[in-house]
Amino acid sequence: VARDIAKKDTRVIRAAKEALNLIDVQKVNSSYRMEQGFTFELNLSGVADEHRDEFAGTEKGAKK
């Protein structure tokens, strides 16, 4: 399991770890909103685009 995790993008792993550490100490609605904040930050920084494009085999800005 550790090898599989180590292969992942460290930006995403760090955000996931921080989210997991914080969700237990908050109410469900607050923790959901906080987790969505991490997703939003990863999206704004372009991480989501990189991984979506890698998965789909496309490049950002590429013409079809």
N, CA, C and O atoms as a Tripos MOL2 file, in Angstrom:
@<TRIPOS>MOLECULE
protein
  256   255    64     0     0
PROTEIN
NO_CHARGES

@<TRIPOS>ATOM
      1 N           0.8270   -1.1870    0.0000 N.3       1 VAL1
      2 CA          0.0000    0.0000    0.0000 C.3       1 VAL1
      3 C           0.8710    1.2500    0.0000 C.2       1 VAL1
      4 O           0.5840    2.2140   -0.7100 O.2       1 VAL1
      5 N           1.9320    1.2320    0.7950 N.am      2 ALA2
      6 CA          2.8120    2.4020    0.8800 C.3       2 ALA2
      7 C           3.4480    2.7180   -0.4710 C.2       2 ALA2
      8 O           3.5990    3.8880   -0.8230 O.2       2 ALA2
      9 N           3.8200    1.6950   -1.2240 N.am      3 ARG3
     10 CA          4.4120    1.9290   -2.5520 C.3       3 ARG3
     11 C           3.4050    2.5840   -3.4900 C.2       3 ARG3
     12 O           3.7520    3.4820   -4.2570 O.2       3 ARG3
     13 N           2.1590    2.1280   -3.4240 N.am      4 ASP4
     14 CA          1.1140    2.7210   -4.2700 C.3       4 ASP4
     15 C           0.8940    4.1850   -3.9150 C.2       4 ASP4
     16 O           0.7500    5.0270   -4.8020 O.2       4 ASP4
     17 N           0.8700    4.4860   -2.6310 N.am      5 ILE5
     18 CA          0.6910    5.8700   -2.1930 C.3       5 ILE5
     19 C           1.8900    6.7160   -2.6040 C.2       5 ILE5
     20 O           1.7280    7.8600   -3.0290 O.2       5 ILE5
     21 N           3.0880    6.1580   -2.4790 N.am      6 ALA6
     22 CA          4.3090    6.8990   -2.8150 C.3       6 ALA6
     23 C           4.3660    7.2790   -4.2920 C.2       6 ALA6
     24 O           5.0530    8.2340   -4.6530 O.2       6 ALA6
     25 N           3.6630    6.5540   -5.1420 N.am      7 LYS7
     26 CA          3.6420    6.8510   -6.5790 C.3       7 LYS7
     27 C           2.7390    8.0330   -6.9190 C.2       7 LYS7
     28 O           2.8170    8.5820   -8.0180 O.2       7 LYS7
     29 N           1.8910    8.4200   -5.9870 N.am      8 LYS8
     30 CA          0.9090    9.4760   -6.2440 C.3       8 LYS8
     31 C           1.5430   10.8580   -6.1500 C.2       8 LYS8
     32 O           2.6260   11.0220   -5.5890 O.2       8 LYS8
     33 N           0.8590   11.8360   -6.7000 N.am      9 ASP9
     34 CA          1.2860   13.2330   -6.6740 C.3       9 ASP9
     35 C           1.3430   13.7200   -5.2280 C.2       9 ASP9
     36 O           0.3520   13.6400   -4.5020 O.2       9 ASP9
     37 N           2.5000   14.2230   -4.8150 N.am     10 THR10
     38 CA          2.6660   14.6470   -3.4190 C.3      10 THR10
     39 C           1.7480   15.8040   -3.0500 C.2      10 THR10
     40 O           1.3660   15.9410   -1.8870 O.2      10 THR10
     41 N           1.3890   16.6370   -4.0180 N.am     11 ARG11
     42 CA          0.4710   17.7470   -3.7210 C.3      11 ARG11
     43 C          -0.8900   17.2180   -3.3020 C.2      11 ARG11
     44 O          -1.5170   17.7460   -2.3840 O.2      11 ARG11
     45 N          -1.3360   16.1850   -3.9740 N.am     12 VAL12
     46 CA         -2.6370   15.5990   -3.6630 C.3      12 VAL12
     47 C          -2.5700   14.8280   -2.3450 C.2      12 VAL12
     48 O          -3.4890   14.9100   -1.5310 O.2      12 VAL12
     49 N          -1.5010   14.0900   -2.1380 N.am     13 ILE13
     50 CA         -1.3380   13.3260   -0.8970 C.3      13 ILE13
     51 C          -1.3140   14.2560    0.3090 C.2      13 ILE13
     52 O          -1.9510   13.9710    1.3230 O.2      13 ILE13
     53 N          -0.5900   15.3560    0.2090 N.am     14 ARG14
     54 CA         -0.5340   16.3080    1.3300 C.3      14 ARG14
     55 C          -1.9010   16.9070    1.6270 C.2      14 ARG14
     56 O          -2.2810   17.0430    2.7900 O.2      14 ARG14
     57 N          -2.6390   17.2630    0.5870 N.am     15 ALA15
     58 CA         -3.9810   17.8210    0.7830 C.3      15 ALA15
     59 C          -4.9060   16.7730    1.4010 C.2      15 ALA15
     60 O          -5.6870   17.0870    2.2990 O.2      15 ALA15
     61 N          -4.8200   15.5390    0.9270 N.am     16 ALA16
     62 CA         -5.6650   14.4710    1.4660 C.3      16 ALA16
     63 C          -5.3330   14.1990    2.9280 C.2      16 ALA16
     64 O          -6.2320   14.0160    3.7480 O.2      16 ALA16
     65 N          -4.0460   14.1740    3.2520 N.am     17 LYS17
     66 CA         -3.6320   13.9370    4.6380 C.3      17 LYS17
     67 C          -4.1370   15.0480    5.5520 C.2      17 LYS17
     68 O          -4.6500   14.7750    6.6370 O.2      17 LYS17
     69 N          -3.9950   16.2760    5.1280 N.am     18 GLU18
     70 CA         -4.4670   17.3930    5.9420 C.3      18 GLU18
     71 C          -5.9840   17.3330    6.1140 C.2      18 GLU18
     72 O          -6.4980   17.5670    7.2080 O.2      18 GLU18
     73 N          -6.6940   17.0210    5.0400 N.am     19 ALA19
     74 CA         -8.1520   16.9130    5.1200 C.3      19 ALA19
     75 C          -8.5600   15.8030    6.0850 C.2      19 ALA19
     76 O          -9.4580   15.9890    6.9060 O.2      19 ALA19
     77 N          -7.9010   14.6490    5.9850 N.am     20 LEU20
     78 CA         -8.2270   13.5390    6.8840 C.3      20 LEU20
     79 C          -7.9470   13.8830    8.3400 C.2      20 LEU20
     80 O          -8.6980   13.4910    9.2330 O.2      20 LEU20
     81 N          -6.8670   14.6140    8.5760 N.am     21 ASN21
     82 CA         -6.5340   15.0020    9.9490 C.3      21 ASN21
     83 C          -7.5240   16.0060   10.5180 C.2      21 ASN21
     84 O          -7.6900   16.0790   11.7360 O.2      21 ASN21
     85 N          -8.1760   16.7710    9.6740 N.am     22 LEU22
     86 CA         -9.0820   17.8150   10.1420 C.3      22 LEU22
     87 C         -10.5490   17.3960   10.2060 C.2      22 LEU22
     88 O         -11.3090   17.9710   10.9850 O.2      22 LEU22
     89 N         -10.9670   16.4190    9.4150 N.am     23 ILE23
     90 CA        -12.4020   16.1260    9.3340 C.3      23 ILE23
     91 C         -12.9660   15.5120   10.6060 C.2      23 ILE23
     92 O         -14.1510   15.6860   10.8920 O.2      23 ILE23
     93 N         -12.1580   14.8060   11.3710 N.am     24 ASP24
     94 CA        -12.6720   14.1650   12.5800 C.3      24 ASP24
     95 C         -13.0440   15.1460   13.6730 C.2      24 ASP24
     96 O         -13.8670   14.8220   14.5300 O.2      24 ASP24
     97 N         -12.4690   16.3210   13.6700 N.am     25 VAL25
     98 CA        -12.7060   17.2720   14.7600 C.3      25 VAL25
     99 C         -13.8140   18.2690   14.4400 C.2      25 VAL25
    100 O         -14.0410   19.2070   15.2040 O.2      25 VAL25
    101 N         -14.4990   18.0780   13.3290 N.am     26 GLN26
    102 CA        -15.5430   19.0150   12.9210 C.3      26 GLN26
    103 C         -16.8610   18.2790   12.6910 C.2      26 GLN26
    104 O         -16.8910   17.0570   12.5490 O.2      26 GLN26
    105 N         -17.9260   19.0350   12.6560 N.am     27 LYS27
    106 CA        -19.2330   18.4700   12.3250 C.3      27 LYS27
    107 C         -19.2390   18.0790   10.8510 C.2      27 LYS27
    108 O         -18.4270   18.5690   10.0650 O.2      27 LYS27
    109 N         -20.1510   17.2000   10.4880 N.am     28 VAL28
    110 CA        -20.1920   16.6600    9.1280 C.3      28 VAL28
    111 C         -20.2810   17.7560    8.0740 C.2      28 VAL28
    112 O         -19.5180   17.7370    7.1080 O.2      28 VAL28
    113 N         -21.1860   18.7040    8.2350 N.am     29 ASN29
    114 CA        -21.3410   19.7580    7.2260 C.3      29 ASN29
    115 C         -20.0840   20.6060    7.1030 C.2      29 ASN29
    116 O         -19.6860   20.9730    5.9970 O.2      29 ASN29
    117 N         -19.4630   20.9160    8.2250 N.am     30 SER30
    118 CA        -18.2420   21.7220    8.2020 C.3      30 SER30
    119 C         -17.0890   20.9510    7.5760 C.2      30 SER30
    120 O         -16.3190   21.5070    6.7930 O.2      30 SER30
    121 N         -16.9680   19.6650    7.9200 N.am     31 SER31
    122 CA        -15.8620   18.8800    7.3750 C.3      31 SER31
    123 C         -16.0320   18.6740    5.8730 C.2      31 SER31
    124 O         -15.0480   18.6650    5.1330 O.2      31 SER31
    125 N         -17.2770   18.5070    5.4190 N.am     32 TYR32
    126 CA        -17.5270   18.3690    3.9850 C.3      32 TYR32
    127 C         -17.1130   19.6420    3.2550 C.2      32 TYR32
    128 O         -16.4650   19.5790    2.2110 O.2      32 TYR32
    129 N         -17.4850   20.7890    3.8010 N.am     33 ARG33
    130 CA        -17.1370   22.0770    3.1930 C.3      33 ARG33
    131 C         -15.6260   22.2700    3.1810 C.2      33 ARG33
    132 O         -15.0710   22.7620    2.1990 O.2      33 ARG33
    133 N         -14.9590   21.8860    4.2610 N.am     34 MET34
    134 CA        -13.5070   22.0160    4.3410 C.3      34 MET34
    135 C         -12.8350   21.1190    3.2990 C.2      34 MET34
    136 O         -11.8890   21.5330    2.6280 O.2      34 MET34
    137 N         -13.3310   19.8940    3.1720 N.am     35 GLU35
    138 CA        -12.7760   18.9670    2.1890 C.3      35 GLU35
    139 C         -12.9680   19.4990    0.7690 C.2      35 GLU35
    140 O         -12.0750   19.3690   -0.0680 O.2      35 GLU35
    141 N         -14.1150   20.0920    0.4980 N.am     36 GLN36
    142 CA        -14.3600   20.6860   -0.8090 C.3      36 GLN36
    143 C         -13.4120   21.8540   -1.0650 C.2      36 GLN36
    144 O         -13.0510   22.1200   -2.2110 O.2      36 GLN36
    145 N         -13.0110   22.5470   -0.0100 N.am     37 GLY37
    146 CA        -12.0310   23.6260   -0.1360 C.3      37 GLY37
    147 C         -10.6910   23.1110   -0.6370 C.2      37 GLY37
    148 O         -10.0450   23.7500   -1.4670 O.2      37 GLY37
    149 N         -10.2730   21.9490   -0.1290 N.am     38 PHE38
    150 CA         -9.0250   21.3540   -0.6100 C.3      38 PHE38
    151 C          -9.1390   20.9870   -2.0870 C.2      38 PHE38
    152 O          -8.2150   21.2190   -2.8660 O.2      38 PHE38
    153 N         -10.2750   20.4160   -2.4630 N.am     39 THR39
    154 CA        -10.5040   20.0670   -3.8650 C.3      39 THR39
    155 C         -10.4640   21.3120   -4.7410 C.2      39 THR39
    156 O          -9.8840   21.2990   -5.8270 O.2      39 THR39
    157 N         -11.0760   22.3740   -4.2680 N.am     40 PHE40
    158 CA        -11.0930   23.6390   -5.0030 C.3      40 PHE40
    159 C          -9.6760   24.1880   -5.1750 C.2      40 PHE40
    160 O          -9.3160   24.6510   -6.2570 O.2      40 PHE40
    161 N          -8.8710   24.1390   -4.1100 N.am     41 GLU41
    162 CA         -7.4870   24.6170   -4.1920 C.3      41 GLU41
    163 C          -6.6780   23.8090   -5.1960 C.2      41 GLU41
    164 O          -5.9160   24.3790   -5.9760 O.2      41 GLU41
    165 N          -6.8340   22.4890   -5.1870 N.am     42 LEU42
    166 CA         -6.1240   21.6450   -6.1520 C.3      42 LEU42
    167 C          -6.5730   21.9590   -7.5750 C.2      42 LEU42
    168 O          -5.7680   21.9220   -8.5050 O.2      42 LEU42
    169 N          -7.8390   22.2630   -7.7440 N.am     43 ASN43
    170 CA         -8.3530   22.6310   -9.0570 C.3      43 ASN43
    171 C          -7.7640   23.9590   -9.5150 C.2      43 ASN43
    172 O          -7.3320   24.0870  -10.6610 O.2      43 ASN43
    173 N          -7.7470   24.9480   -8.6240 N.am     44 LEU44
    174 CA         -7.2060   26.2650   -8.9840 C.3      44 LEU44
    175 C          -5.7170   26.2130   -9.3200 C.2      44 LEU44
    176 O          -5.2420   26.9650  -10.1710 O.2      44 LEU44
    177 N          -4.9910   25.3320   -8.6560 N.am     45 SER45
    178 CA         -3.5480   25.2510   -8.8900 C.3      45 SER45
    179 C          -3.2000   24.4530  -10.1400 C.2      45 SER45
    180 O          -2.0320   24.3760  -10.5200 O.2      45 SER45
    181 N          -4.2020   23.8580  -10.7820 N.am     46 GLY46
    182 CA         -3.9670   23.1230  -12.0230 C.3      46 GLY46
    183 C          -3.7020   21.6430  -11.8340 C.2      46 GLY46
    184 O          -3.5490   20.9140  -12.8130 O.2      46 GLY46
    185 N          -3.6460   21.1890  -10.5970 N.am     47 VAL47
    186 CA         -3.3670   19.7810  -10.3290 C.3      47 VAL47
    187 C          -4.4620   18.8930  -10.9150 C.2      47 VAL47
    188 O          -4.1710   17.8630  -11.5240 O.2      47 VAL47
    189 N          -5.7110   19.2890  -10.7310 N.am     48 ALA48
    190 CA         -6.8250   18.4890  -11.2550 C.3      48 ALA48
    191 C          -6.7470   18.3800  -12.7780 C.2      48 ALA48
    192 O          -6.9820   17.3100  -13.3400 O.2      48 ALA48
    193 N          -6.4180   19.4820  -13.4390 N.am     49 ASP49
    194 CA         -6.2940   19.4650  -14.9040 C.3      49 ASP49
    195 C          -5.2070   18.4970  -15.3520 C.2      49 ASP49
    196 O          -5.3970   17.7330  -16.2980 O.2      49 ASP49
    197 N          -4.0700   18.5350  -14.6710 N.am     50 GLU50
    198 CA         -2.9520   17.6540  -15.0310 C.3      50 GLU50
    199 C          -3.3690   16.1900  -14.9560 C.2      50 GLU50
    200 O          -3.1130   15.4160  -15.8780 O.2      50 GLU50
    201 N          -4.0080   15.8200  -13.8600 N.am     51 HIS51
    202 CA         -4.3770   14.4200  -13.6680 C.3      51 HIS51
    203 C          -5.5240   13.9940  -14.5740 C.2      51 HIS51
    204 O          -5.5460   12.8580  -15.0480 O.2      51 HIS51
    205 N          -6.4640   14.8760  -14.8200 N.am     52 ARG52
    206 CA         -7.5540   14.5550  -15.7460 C.3      52 ARG52
    207 C          -6.9940   14.3430  -17.1490 C.2      52 ARG52
    208 O          -7.3540   13.3830  -17.8310 O.2      52 ARG52
    209 N          -6.1070   15.2510  -17.5760 N.am     53 ASP53
    210 CA         -5.5250   15.1300  -18.9110 C.3      53 ASP53
    211 C          -4.6790   13.8660  -19.0380 C.2      53 ASP53
    212 O          -4.7020   13.1990  -20.0730 O.2      53 ASP53
    213 N          -3.9370   13.5400  -17.9880 N.am     54 GLU54
    214 CA         -3.1350   12.3170  -18.0100 C.3      54 GLU54
    215 C          -4.0450   11.0910  -18.1220 C.2      54 GLU54
    216 O          -3.7710   10.1730  -18.8950 O.2      54 GLU54
    217 N          -5.1150   11.0870  -17.3510 N.am     55 PHE55
    218 CA         -6.0600    9.9670  -17.3740 C.3      55 PHE55
    219 C          -6.7370    9.8430  -18.7320 C.2      55 PHE55
    220 O          -6.8780    8.7410  -19.2630 O.2      55 PHE55
    221 N          -7.1560   10.9730  -19.2920 N.am     56 ALA56
    222 CA         -7.8880   10.9700  -20.5600 C.3      56 ALA56
    223 C          -6.9710   10.8910  -21.7780 C.2      56 ALA56
    224 O          -7.4370   10.6690  -22.8960 O.2      56 ALA56
    225 N          -5.6690   11.0730  -21.5630 N.am     57 GLY57
    226 CA         -4.7420   11.0440  -22.6900 C.3      57 GLY57
    227 C          -4.8300   12.2830  -23.5500 C.2      57 GLY57
    228 O          -4.5720   12.2300  -24.7530 O.2      57 GLY57
    229 N          -5.1910   13.3960  -22.9420 N.am     58 THR58
    230 CA         -5.2990   14.6610  -23.6690 C.3      58 THR58
    231 C          -4.3250   15.6710  -23.0840 C.2      58 THR58
    232 O          -3.7620   15.4660  -22.0090 O.2      58 THR58
    233 N          -4.1410   16.7510  -23.8030 N.am     59 GLU59
    234 CA         -3.3040   17.8410  -23.3170 C.3      59 GLU59
    235 C          -4.1490   19.0900  -23.2220 C.2      59 GLU59
    236 O          -5.0290   19.3120  -24.0540 O.2      59 GLU59
    237 N          -3.8930   19.9040  -22.2220 N.am     60 LYS60
    238 CA         -4.6370   21.1410  -22.0470 C.3      60 LYS60
    239 C          -4.3710   22.0490  -23.2450 C.2      60 LYS60
    240 O          -3.2220   22.2910  -23.6140 O.2      60 LYS60
    241 N          -5.4270   22.5330  -23.8300 N.am     61 GLY61
    242 CA         -5.2870   23.4400  -24.9580 C.3      61 GLY61
    243 C          -5.0850   22.7440  -26.2940 C.2      61 GLY61
    244 O          -4.9810   23.4110  -27.3240 O.2      61 GLY61
    245 N          -5.0280   21.4170  -26.2980 N.am     62 ALA62
    246 CA         -4.8360   20.6910  -27.5550 C.3      62 ALA62
    247 C          -6.1170   20.7440  -28.3770 C.2      62 ALA62
    248 O          -7.2210   20.6510  -27.8410 O.2      62 ALA62
    249 N          -5.9510   20.8930  -29.6740 N.am     63 LYS63
    250 CA         -7.1100   20.9270  -30.5660 C.3      63 LYS63
    251 C          -7.5110   19.5100  -30.9310 C.2      63 LYS63
    252 O          -6.6650   18.6310  -31.1010 O.2      63 LYS63
    253 N          -8.8080   19.3040  -31.0480 N.am     64 LYS64
    254 CA         -9.3260   17.9660  -31.3790 C.3      64 LYS64
    255 C          -9.3500   17.7540  -32.8660 C.2      64 LYS64
    256 O          -9.7540   16.6880  -33.3320 O.2      64 LYS64
@<TRIPOS>BOND
     1     1     2 1
     2     2     3 1
     3     3     4 2
     4     3     5 am
     5     5     6 1
     6     6     7 1
     7     7     8 2
     8     7     9 am
     9     9    10 1
    10    10    11 1
    11    11    12 2
    12    11    13 am
    13    13    14 1
    14    14    15 1
    15    15    16 2
    16    15    17 am
    17    17    18 1
    18    18    19 1
    19    19    20 2
    20    19    21 am
    21    21    22 1
    22    22    23 1
    23    23    24 2
    24    23    25 am
    25    25    26 1
    26    26    27 1
    27    27    28 2
    28    27    29 am
    29    29    30 1
    30    30    31 1
    31    31    32 2
    32    31    33 am
    33    33    34 1
    34    34    35 1
    35    35    36 2
    36    35    37 am
    37    37    38 1
    38    38    39 1
    39    39    40 2
    40    39    41 am
    41    41    42 1
    42    42    43 1
    43    43    44 2
    44    43    45 am
    45    45    46 1
    46    46    47 1
    47    47    48 2
    48    47    49 am
    49    49    50 1
    50    50    51 1
    51    51    52 2
    52    51    53 am
    53    53    54 1
    54    54    55 1
    55    55    56 2
    56    55    57 am
    57    57    58 1
    58    58    59 1
    59    59    60 2
    60    59    61 am
    61    61    62 1
    62    62    63 1
    63    63    64 2
    64    63    65 am
    65    65    66 1
    66    66    67 1
    67    67    68 2
    68    67    69 am
    69    69    70 1
    70    70    71 1
    71    71    72 2
    72    71    73 am
    73    73    74 1
    74    74    75 1
    75    75    76 2
    76    75    77 am
    77    77    78 1
    78    78    79 1
    79    79    80 2
    80    79    81 am
    81    81    82 1
    82    82    83 1
    83    83    84 2
    84    83    85 am
    85    85    86 1
    86    86    87 1
    87    87    88 2
    88    87    89 am
    89    89    90 1
    90    90    91 1
    91    91    92 2
    92    91    93 am
    93    93    94 1
    94    94    95 1
    95    95    96 2
    96    95    97 am
    97    97    98 1
    98    98    99 1
    99    99   100 2
   100    99   101 am
   101   101   102 1
   102   102   103 1
   103   103   104 2
   104   103   105 am
   105   105   106 1
   106   106   107 1
   107   107   108 2
   108   107   109 am
   109   109   110 1
   110   110   111 1
   111   111   112 2
   112   111   113 am
   113   113   114 1
   114   114   115 1
   115   115   116 2
   116   115   117 am
   117   117   118 1
   118   118   119 1
   119   119   120 2
   120   119   121 am
   121   121   122 1
   122   122   123 1
   123   123   124 2
   124   123   125 am
   125   125   126 1
   126   126   127 1
   127   127   128 2
   128   127   129 am
   129   129   130 1
   130   130   131 1
   131   131   132 2
   132   131   133 am
   133   133   134 1
   134   134   135 1
   135   135   136 2
   136   135   137 am
   137   137   138 1
   138   138   139 1
   139   139   140 2
   140   139   141 am
   141   141   142 1
   142   142   143 1
   143   143   144 2
   144   143   145 am
   145   145   146 1
   146   146   147 1
   147   147   148 2
   148   147   149 am
   149   149   150 1
   150   150   151 1
   151   151   152 2
   152   151   153 am
   153   153   154 1
   154   154   155 1
   155   155   156 2
   156   155   157 am
   157   157   158 1
   158   158   159 1
   159   159   160 2
   160   159   161 am
   161   161   162 1
   162   162   163 1
   163   163   164 2
   164   163   165 am
   165   165   166 1
   166   166   167 1
   167   167   168 2
   168   167   169 am
   169   169   170 1
   170   170   171 1
   171   171   172 2
   172   171   173 am
   173   173   174 1
   174   174   175 1
   175   175   176 2
   176   175   177 am
   177   177   178 1
   178   178   179 1
   179   179   180 2
   180   179   181 am
   181   181   182 1
   182   182   183 1
   183   183   184 2
   184   183   185 am
   185   185   186 1
   186   186   187 1
   187   187   188 2
   188   187   189 am
   189   189   190 1
   190   190   191 1
   191   191   192 2
   192   191   193 am
   193   193   194 1
   194   194   195 1
   195   195   196 2
   196   195   197 am
   197   197   198 1
   198   198   199 1
   199   199   200 2
   200   199   201 am
   201   201   202 1
   202   202   203 1
   203   203   204 2
   204   203   205 am
   205   205   206 1
   206   206   207 1
   207   207   208 2
   208   207   209 am
   209   209   210 1
   210   210   211 1
   211   211   212 2
   212   211   213 am
   213   213   214 1
   214   214   215 1
   215   215   216 2
   216   215   217 am
   217   217   218 1
   218   218   219 1
   219   219   220 2
   220   219   221 am
   221   221   222 1
   222   222   223 1
   223   223   224 2
   224   223   225 am
   225   225   226 1
   226   226   227 1
   227   227   228 2
   228   227   229 am
   229   229   230 1
   230   230   231 1
   231   231   232 2
   232   231   233 am
   233   233   234 1
   234   234   235 1
   235   235   236 2
   236   235   237 am
   237   237   238 1
   238   238   239 1
   239   239   240 2
   240   239   241 am
   241   241   242 1
   242   242   243 1
   243   243   244 2
   244   243   245 am
   245   245   246 1
   246   246   247 1
   247   247   248 2
   248   247   249 am
   249   249   250 1
   250   250   251 1
   251   251   252 2
   252   251   253 am
   253   253   254 1
   254   254   255 1
   255   255   256 2
@<TRIPOS>SUBSTRUCTURE
     1 VAL1         2 RESIDUE 1 A VAL
     2 ALA2         6 RESIDUE 1 A ALA
     3 ARG3        10 RESIDUE 1 A ARG
     4 ASP4        14 RESIDUE 1 A ASP
     5 ILE5        18 RESIDUE 1 A ILE
     6 ALA6        22 RESIDUE 1 A ALA
     7 LYS7        26 RESIDUE 1 A LYS
     8 LYS8        30 RESIDUE 1 A LYS
     9 ASP9        34 RESIDUE 1 A ASP
    10 THR10       38 RESIDUE 1 A THR
    11 ARG11       42 RESIDUE 1 A ARG
    12 VAL12       46 RESIDUE 1 A VAL
    13 ILE13       50 RESIDUE 1 A ILE
    14 ARG14       54 RESIDUE 1 A ARG
    15 ALA15       58 RESIDUE 1 A ALA
    16 ALA16       62 RESIDUE 1 A ALA
    17 LYS17       66 RESIDUE 1 A LYS
    18 GLU18       70 RESIDUE 1 A GLU
    19 ALA19       74 RESIDUE 1 A ALA
    20 LEU20       78 RESIDUE 1 A LEU
    21 ASN21       82 RESIDUE 1 A ASN
    22 LEU22       86 RESIDUE 1 A LEU
    23 ILE23       90 RESIDUE 1 A ILE
    24 ASP24       94 RESIDUE 1 A ASP
    25 VAL25       98 RESIDUE 1 A VAL
    26 GLN26      102 RESIDUE 1 A GLN
    27 LYS27      106 RESIDUE 1 A LYS
    28 VAL28      110 RESIDUE 1 A VAL
    29 ASN29      114 RESIDUE 1 A ASN
    30 SER30      118 RESIDUE 1 A SER
    31 SER31      122 RESIDUE 1 A SER
    32 TYR32      126 RESIDUE 1 A TYR
    33 ARG33      130 RESIDUE 1 A ARG
    34 MET34      134 RESIDUE 1 A MET
    35 GLU35      138 RESIDUE 1 A GLU
    36 GLN36      142 RESIDUE 1 A GLN
    37 GLY37      146 RESIDUE 1 A GLY
    38 PHE38      150 RESIDUE 1 A PHE
    39 THR39      154 RESIDUE 1 A THR
    40 PHE40      158 RESIDUE 1 A PHE
    41 GLU41      162 RESIDUE 1 A GLU
    42 LEU42      166 RESIDUE 1 A LEU
    43 ASN43      170 RESIDUE 1 A ASN
    44 LEU44      174 RESIDUE 1 A LEU
    45 SER45      178 RESIDUE 1 A SER
    46 GLY46      182 RESIDUE 1 A GLY
    47 VAL47      186 RESIDUE 1 A VAL
    48 ALA48      190 RESIDUE 1 A ALA
    49 ASP49      194 RESIDUE 1 A ASP
    50 GLU50      198 RESIDUE 1 A GLU
    51 HIS51      202 RESIDUE 1 A HIS
    52 ARG52      206 RESIDUE 1 A ARG
    53 ASP53      210 RESIDUE 1 A ASP
    54 GLU54      214 RESIDUE 1 A GLU
    55 PHE55      218 RESIDUE 1 A PHE
    56 ALA56      222 RESIDUE 1 A ALA
    57 GLY57      226 RESIDUE 1 A GLY
    58 THR58      230 RESIDUE 1 A THR
    59 GLU59      234 RESIDUE 1 A GLU
    60 LYS60      238 RESIDUE 1 A LYS
    61 GLY61      242 RESIDUE 1 A GLY
    62 ALA62      246 RESIDUE 1 A ALA
    63 LYS63      250 RESIDUE 1 A LYS
    64 LYS64      254 RESIDUE 1 A LYS
